[in-house]
Amino acid sequence: MQVELFSVAESSVGEIETWCLSHQLRTVVGIDEAGRGPLAGPVYAAAVVLDFAQIDAPWLAGLDDSKKLSTAQREVAYDAIIENARAWAITSSDNQRIDQINILQATFRAMEAALEQVCAQLEEPPQCVFIDGNLPIQTALRQRAIVKGDGRSLHIAAASILAKVARDRIMADHDQRWPEYGFASHKGYPTQAHRKAIEVFGPCAIHRLSFGGVREHADRLRDDSDLV
């Protein structure tokens, strides 16, 4: 495992790609996750390989840390990434896996699966893997962890958008099944309204029973027969 913390000064989105070009890197992967903090639902990961021959394409101007974009902007960017990226993959670890191996390890497994799927789409191994954060994943490939990387790399920003949009969509689907929790609005995050719903109704099948705010009510776990 080759891992380094990226040491360039904090910069704007795309600066990492400029660095790649100056170091003759033309096939790199950006990886990010969405949904580590919620009390319910899966954690998602995505991996993206962009085409450096199109690194100045107009559609890339819309990429940024997914948290800085509106829902509409993320949806537009999502479609553009799917259409234009050299390779991409979206994976997840569900709440049961999170409870079994903990949220950090579940996130790593999703990231590693996304990387594996992207590599299978490429004719040659990537020269470097860029990961948002400060921790490595399990891979023999050269990797660099970049703190706040989704605001510094187009590849990581693209991955953050894919992971965020995909997770938001599945949480909207869960809202249809469990509307009393309000998943469509808070996406499973520990808002006051969400915590109150858990207190009133107990946790449902997609809640993370190992998380504080949920495990205290684990003895009231509901199943499909409890749908309201």
C-alpha positions as a LaTeX table, in Angstrom:
\begin{tabular}{lrrr}
\hline
Residue & $x$ (\AA) & $y$ (\AA) & $z$ (\AA) \\
\hline
Met1 & 0.00 & 0.00 & 0.00 \\
Gln2 & 1.46 & 3.33 & $-1.05$ \\
Val3 & $-0.20$ & 6.18 & 0.78 \\
Glu4 & 0.74 & 9.82 & 1.19 \\
Leu5 & $-1.02$ & 12.82 & 2.64 \\
Phe6 & $-1.29$ & 15.46 & $-0.03$ \\
Ser7 & 0.84 & 18.39 & 1.05 \\
Val8 & 0.06 & 21.22 & $-1.36$ \\
Ala9 & $-1.55$ & 24.29 & 0.14 \\
Glu10 & $-5.34$ & 24.33 & 0.29 \\
Ser11 & $-6.61$ & 25.49 & $-3.06$ \\
Ser12 & $-9.59$ & 25.72 & $-5.38$ \\
Val13 & $-11.28$ & 22.88 & $-7.22$ \\
Gly14 & $-9.09$ & 21.77 & $-10.10$ \\
Glu15 & $-5.74$ & 22.63 & $-8.53$ \\
Ile16 & $-5.05$ & 18.94 & $-7.94$ \\
Glu17 & $-5.62$ & 18.23 & $-11.62$ \\
Thr18 & $-3.15$ & 20.99 & $-12.50$ \\
Trp19 & $-0.65$ & 19.27 & $-10.20$ \\
Cys20 & $-1.37$ & 15.94 & $-11.94$ \\
Leu21 & $-0.65$ & 17.43 & $-15.35$ \\
Ser22 & 2.65 & 18.86 & $-14.13$ \\
His23 & 3.63 & 15.41 & $-12.84$ \\
Gln24 & 2.61 & 13.53 & $-16.00$ \\
Leu25 & $-0.37$ & 11.83 & $-14.36$ \\
Arg26 & $-3.14$ & 11.22 & $-16.88$ \\
Thr27 & $-5.17$ & 8.39 & $-15.34$ \\
Val28 & $-6.19$ & 9.01 & $-11.75$ \\
Val29 & $-9.21$ & 8.11 & $-9.63$ \\
Gly30 & $-11.12$ & 10.34 & $-7.24$ \\
Ile31 & $-13.03$ & 8.69 & $-4.39$ \\
Asp32 & $-15.46$ & 10.13 & $-1.87$ \\
Glu33 & $-18.31$ & 9.03 & 0.37 \\
Ala34 & $-21.70$ & 10.29 & 1.47 \\
Gly35 & $-23.66$ & 9.41 & 4.56 \\
Arg36 & $-21.25$ & 8.61 & 7.38 \\
Gly37 & $-23.10$ & 10.76 & 9.91 \\
Pro38 & $-26.79$ & 9.80 & 9.53 \\
Leu39 & $-28.69$ & 7.64 & 11.99 \\
Ala40 & $-30.33$ & 5.69 & 9.18 \\
Gly41 & $-29.68$ & 4.35 & 5.71 \\
Pro42 & $-26.56$ & 3.20 & 3.89 \\
Val43 & $-23.23$ & 4.91 & 3.44 \\
Tyr44 & $-22.41$ & 5.47 & $-0.24$ \\
Ala45 & $-19.10$ & 5.76 & $-2.04$ \\
Ala46 & $-18.22$ & 6.70 & $-5.59$ \\
Ala47 & $-15.10$ & 6.58 & $-7.73$ \\
Val48 & $-14.57$ & 8.67 & $-10.86$ \\
Val49 & $-11.96$ & 8.87 & $-13.62$ \\
Leu50 & $-12.13$ & 12.03 & $-15.73$ \\
Asp51 & $-10.64$ & 12.57 & $-19.17$ \\
Phe52 & $-7.65$ & 14.91 & $-18.89$ \\
Ala53 & $-8.03$ & 15.69 & $-22.59$ \\
Gln54 & $-11.29$ & 17.42 & $-21.63$ \\
Ile55 & $-10.20$ & 18.85 & $-18.29$ \\
Asp56 & $-11.18$ & 22.36 & $-19.42$ \\
Ala57 & $-14.60$ & 21.30 & $-20.74$ \\
Pro58 & $-17.42$ & 23.70 & $-19.74$ \\
Trp59 & $-19.40$ & 21.05 & $-17.87$ \\
Leu60 & $-16.55$ & 20.62 & $-15.39$ \\
Ala61 & $-17.03$ & 24.21 & $-14.23$ \\
Gly62 & $-20.14$ & 23.02 & $-12.39$ \\
Leu63 & $-18.21$ & 20.59 & $-10.19$ \\
Asp64 & $-17.50$ & 21.38 & $-6.55$ \\
Asp65 & $-17.87$ & 19.85 & $-3.12$ \\
Ser66 & $-21.40$ & 18.41 & $-3.26$ \\
Lys67 & $-22.29$ & 20.15 & 0.02 \\
Lys68 & $-21.74$ & 23.52 & $-1.65$ \\
Leu69 & $-24.19$ & 22.80 & $-4.48$ \\
Ser70 & $-27.97$ & 23.01 & $-4.49$ \\
Thr71 & $-30.05$ & 19.91 & $-5.11$ \\
Ala72 & $-30.75$ & 21.07 & $-8.67$ \\
Gln73 & $-27.06$ & 21.78 & $-9.32$ \\
Arg74 & $-26.09$ & 18.35 & $-8.02$ \\
Glu75 & $-28.63$ & 16.65 & $-10.29$ \\
Val76 & $-27.31$ & 18.48 & $-13.36$ \\
Ala77 & $-23.72$ & 17.69 & $-12.41$ \\
Tyr78 & $-24.61$ & 14.04 & $-11.74$ \\
Asp79 & $-25.98$ & 13.58 & $-15.25$ \\
Ala80 & $-22.95$ & 15.33 & $-16.77$ \\
Ile81 & $-20.53$ & 13.11 & $-14.86$ \\
Ile82 & $-22.34$ & 9.92 & $-15.87$ \\
Glu83 & $-22.31$ & 11.03 & $-19.50$ \\
Asn84 & $-18.75$ & 12.36 & $-19.75$ \\
Ala85 & $-16.49$ & 10.57 & $-17.27$ \\
Arg86 & $-14.04$ & 7.97 & $-18.57$ \\
Ala87 & $-15.15$ & 5.62 & $-15.80$ \\
Trp88 & $-17.32$ & 5.79 & $-12.71$ \\
Ala89 & $-18.82$ & 3.54 & $-10.06$ \\
Ile90 & $-21.24$ & 3.96 & $-7.16$ \\
Thr91 & $-21.35$ & 1.47 & $-4.28$ \\
Ser92 & $-22.75$ & 1.30 & $-0.76$ \\
Ser93 & $-22.70$ & $-0.47$ & 2.59 \\
Asp94 & $-26.12$ & $-0.87$ & 4.18 \\
Asn95 & $-27.04$ & $-0.15$ & 7.78 \\
Gln96 & $-26.67$ & $-3.79$ & 8.81 \\
Arg97 & $-23.10$ & $-3.89$ & 7.55 \\
Ile98 & $-22.43$ & $-0.59$ & 9.31 \\
Asp99 & $-23.68$ & $-2.12$ & 12.57 \\
Gln100 & $-21.59$ & $-5.25$ & 12.02 \\
Ile101 & $-18.19$ & $-3.71$ & 11.23 \\
Asn102 & $-18.62$ & $-0.01$ & 12.25 \\
Ile103 & $-19.16$ & 3.02 & 10.06 \\
Leu104 & $-15.49$ & 3.66 & 9.26 \\
Gln105 & $-14.83$ & 0.12 & 8.03 \\
Ala106 & $-18.14$ & 0.03 & 6.14 \\
Thr107 & $-17.14$ & 3.26 & 4.40 \\
Phe108 & $-13.74$ & 1.84 & 3.47 \\
Arg109 & $-15.32$ & $-1.33$ & 2.05 \\
Ala110 & $-17.66$ & 0.75 & $-0.12$ \\
Met111 & $-14.75$ & 2.91 & $-1.32$ \\
Glu112 & $-12.66$ & $-0.15$ & $-2.13$ \\
Ala113 & $-15.53$ & $-1.73$ & $-4.05$ \\
Ala114 & $-16.00$ & 1.47 & $-6.07$ \\
Leu115 & $-12.28$ & 1.57 & $-6.87$ \\
Glu116 & $-12.32$ & $-2.06$ & $-7.97$ \\
Gln117 & $-15.29$ & $-1.45$ & $-10.28$ \\
Val118 & $-13.66$ & 1.61 & $-11.84$ \\
Cys119 & $-10.36$ & $-0.17$ & $-12.40$ \\
Ala120 & $-12.22$ & $-2.93$ & $-14.24$ \\
Gln121 & $-13.41$ & $-0.30$ & $-16.74$ \\
Leu122 & $-9.88$ & 0.93 & $-17.53$ \\
Glu123 & $-7.38$ & $-0.52$ & $-19.97$ \\
Glu124 & $-4.50$ & 0.25 & $-17.62$ \\
Pro125 & $-4.25$ & 0.67 & $-13.83$ \\
Pro126 & $-4.62$ & 4.24 & $-12.57$ \\
Gln127 & $-1.42$ & 6.05 & $-11.76$ \\
Cys128 & $-2.80$ & 7.41 & $-8.49$ \\
Val129 & $-5.92$ & 7.26 & $-6.35$ \\
Phe130 & $-7.05$ & 10.45 & $-4.61$ \\
Ile131 & $-9.24$ & 9.97 & $-1.54$ \\
Asp132 & $-11.14$ & 12.63 & 0.35 \\
Gly133 & $-9.97$ & 12.72 & 3.96 \\
Asn134 & $-6.82$ & 11.72 & 5.80 \\
Leu135 & $-7.02$ & 7.92 & 5.91 \\
Pro136 & $-6.00$ & 5.31 & 3.33 \\
Ile137 & $-8.03$ & 2.42 & 1.95 \\
Gln138 & $-6.83$ & $-1.10$ & 1.19 \\
Thr139 & $-5.26$ & $-1.06$ & $-2.27$ \\
Ala140 & $-1.89$ & $-1.84$ & $-3.81$ \\
Leu141 & $-2.22$ & 1.26 & $-5.97$ \\
Arg142 & $-0.47$ & 4.52 & $-5.15$ \\
Gln143 & $-2.91$ & 6.66 & $-3.19$ \\
Arg144 & $-3.01$ & 10.11 & $-1.71$ \\
Ala145 & $-5.40$ & 11.26 & 0.99 \\
Ile146 & $-6.49$ & 14.88 & 0.59 \\
Val147 & $-8.16$ & 16.69 & 3.47 \\
Lys148 & $-11.18$ & 18.57 & 2.10 \\
Gly149 & $-10.33$ & 17.02 & $-1.24$ \\
Asp150 & $-13.85$ & 17.47 & $-2.60$ \\
Gly151 & $-13.14$ & 21.20 & $-2.66$ \\
Arg152 & $-9.69$ & 20.79 & $-4.22$ \\
Ser153 & $-9.96$ & 18.08 & $-6.86$ \\
Leu154 & $-12.38$ & 17.77 & $-9.77$ \\
His155 & $-12.11$ & 13.98 & $-9.55$ \\
Ile156 & $-13.04$ & 13.91 & $-5.87$ \\
Ala157 & $-15.74$ & 16.56 & $-6.35$ \\
Ala158 & $-17.28$ & 14.41 & $-9.07$ \\
Ala159 & $-17.20$ & 11.38 & $-6.79$ \\
Ser160 & $-18.78$ & 13.35 & $-3.96$ \\
Ile161 & $-21.64$ & 14.40 & $-6.24$ \\
Leu162 & $-22.32$ & 10.87 & $-7.46$ \\
Ala163 & $-22.31$ & 9.48 & $-3.93$ \\
Lys164 & $-24.49$ & 12.29 & $-2.54$ \\
Val165 & $-27.12$ & 12.19 & $-5.28$ \\
Ala166 & $-27.33$ & 8.39 & $-5.26$ \\
Arg167 & $-27.76$ & 8.32 & $-1.49$ \\
Asp168 & $-30.32$ & 11.13 & $-1.47$ \\
Arg169 & $-32.36$ & 9.22 & $-4.05$ \\
Ile170 & $-32.42$ & 6.01 & $-2.03$ \\
Met171 & $-33.40$ & 7.93 & 1.10 \\
Ala172 & $-36.30$ & 9.48 & $-0.83$ \\
Asp173 & $-37.35$ & 5.94 & $-1.73$ \\
His174 & $-37.17$ & 4.93 & 1.94 \\
Asp175 & $-39.37$ & 7.92 & 2.76 \\
Gln176 & $-42.14$ & 6.34 & 0.70 \\
Arg177 & $-41.94$ & 3.25 & 2.89 \\
Trp178 & $-41.40$ & 5.01 & 6.23 \\
Pro179 & $-42.90$ & 8.52 & 5.80 \\
Glu180 & $-43.24$ & 9.17 & 9.52 \\
Tyr181 & $-39.47$ & 9.65 & 9.88 \\
Gly182 & $-39.11$ & 12.35 & 7.23 \\
Phe183 & $-36.19$ & 10.72 & 5.40 \\
Ala184 & $-36.86$ & 12.74 & 2.25 \\
Ser185 & $-36.06$ & 15.97 & 4.08 \\
His186 & $-33.18$ & 15.12 & 6.44 \\
Lys187 & $-31.82$ & 12.03 & 4.60 \\
Gly188 & $-31.38$ & 10.21 & 7.88 \\
Tyr189 & $-29.20$ & 12.82 & 9.57 \\
Pro190 & $-29.74$ & 13.41 & 13.32 \\
Thr191 & $-32.03$ & 16.42 & 13.16 \\
Gln192 & $-34.28$ & 17.23 & 16.08 \\
Ala193 & $-37.31$ & 16.06 & 14.10 \\
His194 & $-35.63$ & 12.76 & 13.23 \\
Arg195 & $-34.59$ & 12.09 & 16.82 \\
Lys196 & $-38.13$ & 12.82 & 17.97 \\
Ala197 & $-39.58$ & 10.42 & 15.40 \\
Ile198 & $-37.30$ & 7.66 & 16.68 \\
Glu199 & $-38.47$ & 8.34 & 20.22 \\
Val200 & $-42.12$ & 8.20 & 19.16 \\
Phe201 & $-42.09$ & 5.32 & 16.66 \\
Gly202 & $-38.92$ & 3.44 & 17.53 \\
Pro203 & $-36.27$ & 2.62 & 14.92 \\
Cys204 & $-37.20$ & 1.04 & 11.60 \\
Ala205 & $-35.44$ & $-1.49$ & 9.41 \\
Ile206 & $-32.93$ & 1.00 & 7.96 \\
His207 & $-31.81$ & 2.61 & 11.22 \\
Arg208 & $-28.25$ & 2.10 & 12.44 \\
Leu209 & $-28.75$ & 0.34 & 15.75 \\
Ser210 & $-25.13$ & 0.88 & 16.79 \\
Phe211 & $-25.49$ & 4.67 & 16.68 \\
Gly212 & $-26.26$ & 6.80 & 19.71 \\
Gly213 & $-29.80$ & 8.10 & 19.50 \\
Val214 & $-30.93$ & 4.81 & 17.97 \\
Arg215 & $-29.43$ & 2.02 & 20.08 \\
Glu216 & $-31.29$ & 3.32 & 23.14 \\
His217 & $-34.49$ & 2.35 & 21.32 \\
Ala218 & $-33.25$ & $-0.88$ & 19.72 \\
Asp219 & $-35.68$ & $-2.98$ & 21.76 \\
Arg220 & $-38.51$ & $-1.26$ & 19.85 \\
Leu221 & $-37.18$ & $-2.11$ & 16.38 \\
Arg222 & $-40.05$ & $-2.21$ & 13.91 \\
Asp223 & $-40.64$ & $-4.42$ & 10.90 \\
Asp224 & $-42.86$ & $-4.13$ & 7.83 \\
Ser225 & $-45.92$ & $-5.13$ & 9.83 \\
Asp226 & $-45.54$ & $-1.87$ & 11.77 \\
Leu227 & $-45.98$ & 0.40 & 8.73 \\
Val228 & $-48.32$ & 3.29 & 9.53 \\
\hline
\end{tabular}
